[in-house]
Amino acid sequence: MGAVAYDLQPQDEKHIEIVIHVDESLGEHERKDLVDALEGTAGIQTAEFCPLRYHLMLVQYERDRLSSQDVLARVVSENIHAELIGPM
């Protein structure tokens, strides 16, 4: 999995970005599967692991379709132990 350049452009008011802490040490394949599952969820725009900090995920979602708890529940539904750290 390659490094991701983080875009610091301001978000529009419809989107929220949150940080999720993943408790497990996931391999590259498991991280890709989790990102694919999240990005395949209606209302989630992007999901990515922080480069070199694979226990942290940045997830951008549509605030009028989902809440942060919905996003966390989606992560947990993939049998991943995780906690919401908060918005970016």
C-alpha positions as CSV (number, residue, x, y, z in Angstrom):
1,M,0.0,0.0,0.0
2,G,1.6,3.3,-1.1
3,A,1.8,6.5,0.9
4,V,-1.2,8.9,0.7
5,A,-0.7,12.6,0.3
6,Y,-3.2,14.3,2.6
7,D,-5.2,17.1,0.9
8,L,-5.6,20.0,3.3
9,Q,-8.2,21.8,1.2
10,P,-11.2,23.0,3.2
11,Q,-14.2,20.6,3.1
12,D,-17.6,21.7,2.1
13,E,-20.3,21.9,4.8
14,K,-21.9,18.5,3.8
15,H,-18.8,16.5,4.6
16,I,-17.2,15.6,7.9
17,E,-13.8,13.9,8.4
18,I,-13.2,11.9,11.5
19,V,-10.3,9.9,13.0
20,I,-10.8,6.3,14.1
21,H,-8.3,4.3,16.2
22,V,-8.1,0.7,15.1
23,D,-7.0,-1.6,18.0
24,E,-5.7,-4.5,16.0
25,S,-2.5,-4.6,14.0
26,L,-3.9,-5.1,10.5
27,G,-1.8,-6.3,7.6
28,E,-1.8,-4.6,4.2
29,H,-4.5,-6.9,2.8
30,E,-6.8,-6.4,5.9
31,R,-6.4,-2.6,5.7
32,K,-7.3,-2.7,2.0
33,D,-10.4,-4.8,2.7
34,L,-11.5,-2.4,5.4
35,V,-11.0,0.6,3.2
36,D,-12.9,-1.0,0.4
37,A,-15.8,-2.0,2.7
38,L,-16.0,1.6,4.1
39,E,-15.8,3.2,0.7
40,G,-18.5,0.8,-0.6
41,T,-20.9,2.2,2.1
42,A,-23.4,4.8,1.0
43,G,-22.5,8.1,2.5
44,I,-18.8,7.4,3.0
45,Q,-16.7,9.4,0.6
46,T,-13.2,8.3,1.5
47,A,-11.4,6.1,4.0
48,E,-7.7,5.8,4.4
49,F,-5.1,4.8,6.9
50,C,-2.5,7.3,7.9
51,P,0.9,6.6,6.4
52,L,3.2,4.9,8.9
53,R,0.4,5.1,11.5
54,Y,-1.7,2.1,10.5
55,H,-3.7,2.2,13.6
56,L,-5.3,5.5,12.6
57,M,-8.0,5.9,9.9
58,L,-9.3,9.1,8.3
59,V,-12.9,8.7,7.1
60,Q,-14.8,11.4,5.3
61,Y,-18.6,11.0,5.2
62,E,-21.7,13.0,4.4
63,R,-23.2,14.5,7.5
64,D,-26.8,14.4,6.2
65,R,-26.6,10.6,5.6
66,L,-24.5,9.3,8.4
67,S,-23.3,10.1,11.9
68,S,-19.8,9.5,13.3
69,Q,-21.4,6.6,15.3
70,D,-22.7,5.1,12.1
71,V,-19.2,5.2,10.6
72,L,-17.8,3.6,13.7
73,A,-20.5,0.9,13.7
74,R,-19.6,0.1,10.1
75,V,-15.9,-0.4,11.1
76,V,-17.0,-2.6,14.0
77,S,-19.3,-4.6,11.7
78,E,-16.1,-5.8,9.9
79,N,-15.0,-7.5,13.2
80,I,-12.6,-4.7,14.0
81,H,-12.2,-3.3,17.4
82,A,-12.0,0.5,17.1
83,E,-12.8,3.8,18.8
84,L,-13.8,7.1,17.6
85,I,-11.1,9.7,18.3
86,G,-13.0,12.7,16.9
87,P,-13.4,15.1,14.0
88,M,-10.5,16.6,12.1
